[in-house]
Amino acid sequence: MTFLAIDVGNTRLKWALYPSAKGNAVPMAQGAEFLDNIEKLSEGAWANLPAPTQMLGCIVAGDAVKRRVQEQMEIWDLAPHWVVSSAEEAGLTNGYDHPTRLGADRWVAMIGAWHRGLAQGPASPMVVVMVGTAVTVEAIDASGKFLGGIILPGHGIMLRALESGTAGLHVPTGTVREFPTNTSDALTSGGTFAIAGAVECMVKHVRTHCGTEPKCFMTGGAGWKMAPSMSVPFELAENLIFDGLLEMAARRFQGKQTASAQII
């Protein structure tokens, strides 16, 4: 019963094929494509894969991209299922004002982080950070309730905004420094410290609200770039969204789906 997990972000599609939909499964194959190259999947990376029997995906890129992905999946007899955030699932409660409006990637990553934390010990508050095209910083209490989160521009968007909105400012690649002494380093350091500061602020809020130090998990394509600049302890978890999809699929496809879970 092979399981295909798909994560479609704003820039790339990432996928992994597992021997089964279980929380601790190890991928048999995995890869990534930029969204412009989706049409290459069926004749390229997916052409020689064992046919998956189950699929669950997370997408933030919109319906047009979803249709393109599903067209590539027509090489298999496979029903596509996509996550919609719900009021509760896999042990997590959604505290968003309108639960279904929470970005699916945020919801799935939190579920992945929650179960990663449980595997390490008793339940505790946590902060979950995704660093990509955009940056999200989420707060979860020890009962598994999502308290809320913040969204800010990713590093690339910050730099492009400065370049387009500031006369004569061009954005070369710089180095993160404590005391930048040139414009390139100043821009790179500013974006990095803005993200680090947002994470530190959320950790402080959770610590005050819950009365204990939260675990901090960081994921996303640019997560490793932030590592040297973080002042709070954190675990870099490369595949939190895949971890979350596995946990959700294990329940949905084995008849343990809760009433609030949605598959469309």
N, C-alpha and C positions, 0 to 999 in steps of 0.2 A: 504494500500500500504506500507507494512513494508519494511524497508531499512536496509541492512547489510553493515556495514563499517568494513574493515579489514586493519590492519597495520602490515606488516611483516618486522621486522627489522633484524639485524644481529644475534640476540640471541633469540628473542621471537616473537610470533604471538599474536597480541592483536585484539579483535573484540568487536563490540557493535551492538546490534539490536535495531532499532528505529521504532516508529510507523509510521513515514513518513520521507521523505528526505527534511527536513526543517532546516534552520540554527539554530533555537533555540530548536530543538527537544531534549527530555530527553530519555535516553536509557531505554528500557524495560528489557534488560539483557546484560551482558557484561562479558568478561573473558580474560584470557591469557594462552598461552601454550608455553613452550620451543620448539624450532624447532624440536628437537628430538622426540617430542610427538605429532606431527601434526596428525599422523594416528589415534589418539584416539578421534579426534573431532567428527566424524560422529556418533560414538556409545557412546560418552560421553556428553560433554557440549552442542553439537548441536542437540543431538538426540530428545529432547522434545521441541525444540524451535518452535514457529509458523513459517511456511515457509515464508522466505523473498521473496518479489516480485521484489526487485531491489537490486543491489549490486555494490559497488565501492570500490576498494582497492588500497593500496599503498604498493609496495614491493621493497626492495633493496637486497634481499637475492638470486636472480638469478632465472633462468627459471626452474631448477630442483625442487626447493622449490615451485615455483608457480604451477607446475603440481601437486605436492602432495596436495597443498591446494585445487585446483580445483577438484581433485578426492574426497576429503571429502565433497565438495559441491554437489556431484551428488545425494545426498539424496533429493535434491530439484530440481524443474524445474526452474532453475535460470541461466541466462546468466552472466558469469563473466566479469566484466569490470575493467581494471587496468589503473591507471593514468600514462600518459607519460607527462613530462613537456613540455609546449608549449610557444609560444611567448607572449601570454597573456591569462588570464582567471580570471573570478570572480573579476574584478577590479584591477588586478595586472599585471604589464608589466615585462617581463623577460629580464634583461639586460645581461644575460650570453652570451659569444661569440657564443656558439652553444646551443640554448635554450633546445633542446631535450636531451642534455647530462647532464643537471642539475639533480641531484638526486631527484627522485619523492618525497621522504620524506621531503626534504628541501623545495620544491615547495609547497607541500600541507600544511606544517606547517606555511609557510609564509602567505598563503591565510587565514588560520585559525587565525593567529595573526592579520592580516590586518583588518579582519571583527570584531574581538574582540575589536580592537582599535577604529574602527568606532562606535561601540555600546556604547563606553564610551565618545565620543565627536568628535569634528572636526578632520579631517585627519591630521596626524603629522608624522614626520620621526620615524622610529623604528629600534631597533636591536632585532633580534630573535635568541635565543640560544637553541640548542638541546644538552642535555648532556646524552650520552649513550655510546655504545661501542666506537664510535667516537664522537667528539664534533664539531658542526658546529655553526658558528656565522655569521648571515646574516644582511645586511644593506638595508633598504628601505627608499626612500625619501617620502616627503609629497604628491607627486602626485601618489604614488603607484608603483613606478619603483624600482625593485630590482637592487641595485647598484653593488652588488657583495658580496662575503662572504669568510670566511676562514674555513679550516678543520684542526683539530689537533687530536692527539690520545686521547681517553678517559683515565680515571684514571687507569683502569686495564691494558690497553696496555702499558702505560708509565711504570708502575711498573714491568710488565713482561719483557719489553725490558731492563730495568736496571738489572733485575735478570739474564737474559740470557747473557748480554754483559759485566757484571762486575764480575770479579773473587771473589768468596767468599761472594758475597752479596746475602742474602736471604731476602725475602720481607714479613715480618709479618704485621698484621694490626696495624696501628698506629693512633695517634690522631693529628688533625690539631692544631698547636701551633704557636704563633708569633715567638718564639725563641726555636726551637726544640733542645733538648739536648740528643737525642738518635737517632740511625739510623732509627728505625721504624717510629718515629714521623717526622723525616727529610724527609723521602720518601713520606709519606702521605701528609705532608704540601707542599712539592715541587710540586706534581701533582696538588693539589688543587689551589695553587697560580698561577701555569702556566695557568690553565683554566680561573681563575678570571682575570688574567692580559690580556689574549686575549680578553675577553669581554670588559674590561675597555679600551683597545686600540681601539676597533671598535667603542665604544660609543664616544670616542674622535674624531675619524675620521668623524663620522656622524655629530657630533656637529659642527665641523669645516666646513664640506662640505655644510650642510644645514642651518647653522646659527642659530640653535635652539636646545634645549635639546631633544633627542629622547626618546620615550617610550621604555622600555626594557622588553621583555617577555622571560621567560625561561621555557622549557619543557623537557621531557625525563625522563627515569627511575631513573637517578641519579641526577636530578635537585635539589631535596630537600637537598642533601648532600652539594651542593654548597652554599645554602642560607646563612649560618652564615658567610661565607668568602667573600661575595660580598660587594664592596665599592660603587657600583652605585645602585640607586633605580631600582627595577624590580618587575614584577608580575610573580609569579609562576603559570603557566597554565598547568595543568596536561595533558589535552587531546587536544593539538593544532592540531594534525594530524586528529583526529576525527572531530574537529570543521571545519577544512579545507575540509575534505571529504563531510561533510554535506552541506557546502556552494557550493561546486562544483556540487554535486548531485542535489541540488535544482534547479540549472540552466540547467544541462544536461538533466535531466529526465522530466523537465517541458517545454521542447521545447525552452529553452533560451540559448542553447549552442552557443558559438561564433564560427566563422569560424576557429579559430586557435586551439580550444580545440580538444583533441584527445582521443578516446576511442578505445582500442584494446582488 
